[in-house]
Amino acid sequence: MSVSESLPILHGANISPYVRKVRVVLAYKGIEYNNTQQSPFGAPKEFVAKSPLSKIPCWEEGELVLPDSSVIVSYLEYRYPAPPLLPTQAGPRARALWFQEYAATKLRDTVADVFFQRIIRPTALNQETDAQRVAYLLEFALPEVFDYLTGCLGNDEFMVGGAFSIADIAIASPFVNFALAGGVVDMDRWPEFASYIQRVHLQPCYAPIVKADLEGVFARLRPEASDRPK
Ligand SMILES: N[C@@H](CCC(=O)N[C@@H](CS)C(=O)NCC(=O)O)C(=O)O
């Protein structure tokens, strides 16, 4: 068996915000792994046996199989504590976990949904974009989200205690998809939050991943791309 064959496996396509979250954590902690680029749609039964909700990502390390990005991150943080991704104090630690949960729920249903509607539905699912849903997201849902996160950020550099944590990794991840779907955080209306997303994406563990994903297979589908029907 070669060295790379014995590495842990991250199952999941790079375009997924949850797969990206785990990739950034792995980069931050310097953990080597292989990636299968498994899509959740029409996944083979071998994959569903590992990830019974048929969702990505799924982590496989020998006998250990862990579906769900937050569970994977929790395992990685315990197994590879340095450098840490969670504050040591109870309150800030719980607060960082809250933002991870907020990203997995509210940001999935808003920021990531713009990408799902505009890109995934027409390309991977052979469905039409729900234009009314996108209009609602852009006009009402996203401003609420950006207002909330701006308030939580305050004047800090990062979301919890001023230090980089899983909160920042989780929050910033769907914004790569948002950009690929033509979304922009208005710098005039939310200057602190727009700068924050840029700052997180520029972190050494994040920047190469953001660049690769923005230039990846979905780049040509960006709404502003010249080959996109208007
Ligand atoms: N709570 C899960 C969510 C994972 C998730 O929803 N992944 C999406 C891709 S971004 C997926 O697999 N969707 C397929 C489906 O819902 O059928 C996690 O954090 O890993």
The ligand as an SDF file (V2000), in Angstrom:
LIG
                    3D

 20 19  0  0  0  0  0  0  0  0999 V2000
  -25.1540   18.9390    8.2560 N   0  0  0  0  0  0  0  0  0  0  0  0
  -24.4080   18.4520    7.1270 C   0  0  0  0  0  0  0  0  0  0  0  0
  -24.9420   19.0730    5.8630 C   0  0  0  0  0  0  0  0  0  0  0  0
  -24.2460   18.5490    4.6420 C   0  0  0  0  0  0  0  0  0  0  0  0
  -24.9930   18.9010    3.3860 C   0  0  0  0  0  0  0  0  0  0  0  0
  -26.1770   19.3020    3.4140 O   0  0  0  0  0  0  0  0  0  0  0  0
  -24.3210   18.7290    2.2530 N   0  0  0  0  0  0  0  0  0  0  0  0
  -24.9770   18.9530    0.9850 C   0  0  0  0  0  0  0  0  0  0  0  0
  -23.9850   19.4080   -0.0720 C   0  0  0  0  0  0  0  0  0  0  0  0
  -23.4890   21.0580    0.2130 S   0  0  0  0  0  0  0  0  0  0  0  0
  -25.5360   17.6370    0.5040 C   0  0  0  0  0  0  0  0  0  0  0  0
  -24.9020   16.6310    0.6400 O   0  0  0  0  0  0  0  0  0  0  0  0
  -26.7530   17.6800   -0.0530 N   0  0  0  0  0  0  0  0  0  0  0  0
  -27.3640   16.5420   -0.6180 C   0  0  0  0  0  0  0  0  0  0  0  0
  -28.7520   16.3480   -0.1420 C   0  0  0  0  0  0  0  0  0  0  0  0
  -29.2100   17.1070    0.7410 O   0  0  0  0  0  0  0  0  0  0  0  0
  -29.3890   15.4310   -0.6480 O   0  0  0  0  0  0  0  0  0  0  0  0
  -22.9230   18.7520    7.3230 C   0  0  0  0  0  0  0  0  0  0  0  0
  -22.6040   19.7180    7.9910 O   0  0  0  0  0  0  0  0  0  0  0  0
  -22.0970   17.9810    6.8220 O   0  0  0  0  0  0  0  0  0  0  0  0
  1  2  1  0
  2  3  1  0
  2 18  1  0
  3  4  1  0
  4  5  1  0
  5  6  2  0
  5  7  1  0
  7  8  1  0
  8  9  1  0
  8 11  1  0
  9 10  1  0
 11 12  2  0
 11 13  1  0
 13 14  1  0
 14 15  1  0
 15 16  2  0
 15 17  1  0
 18 19  2  0
 18 20  1  0
M  END
$$$$
